[in-house]
């Protein structure tokens, strides 16, 4: 999760991997248990962008991964690149793939979860399914492997709502293993981390105009 309250978060000393670098952008692998941006608590200042700016002072954040989620991120290194990639996210032309291991055996080989999401103000930072006030949220999924302890899925979110993948899979009856917000106790206890990883990003390179795809296989 990306905490909304000022408390101390778990901390990862795992290094950030630079997967690709040019004059305009970076592709990096964020470890799990590392904030994307600084938290409110004074001791929550260690984060992905703070570390990257030690070597890349102009680096900026154009999208986020939750604290508990590992995987690939694109980091602009100048304002024109930031603006261009930001528009691609807003227009939903960036293609994102995630890998997850979820509780139970998912019977369908693939499908869609189309359920609107709204903040759960009485239980922050949780979100909730809300057909009256929620924003449209769509997740496509594909079964990669059925295992004894769960199912490995390829997830393709069309929208990018907060906690979208977690809450959609929980609503499907297959919460992500290790999820401390939406999983039941059995699924929570089956993993020592959130089994969710951003495995690829595909977008137009702002300078060259060419389609660029970065890949980052999961470590689980």
Secondary structure, DSSP 8 states (H G I E B T S, - for coil): ----SS----------EEEEE-SSEEEEEE-TT--SS--SSGGG---HHHHHTTT-TT---SS---TT-EEEEEEESSHHHHHHHHHHHHTT-SEEEEEEEESS---SSEEEEE--EEE-GGGTT-EEE-TTT-B--EEEEEEEEEETTEEEEEEEESS--TTHHHHHHHHTT--BTT-TTTS-HHHHTT-SS--EEEEEEEEE-TTT--EEEEE-----
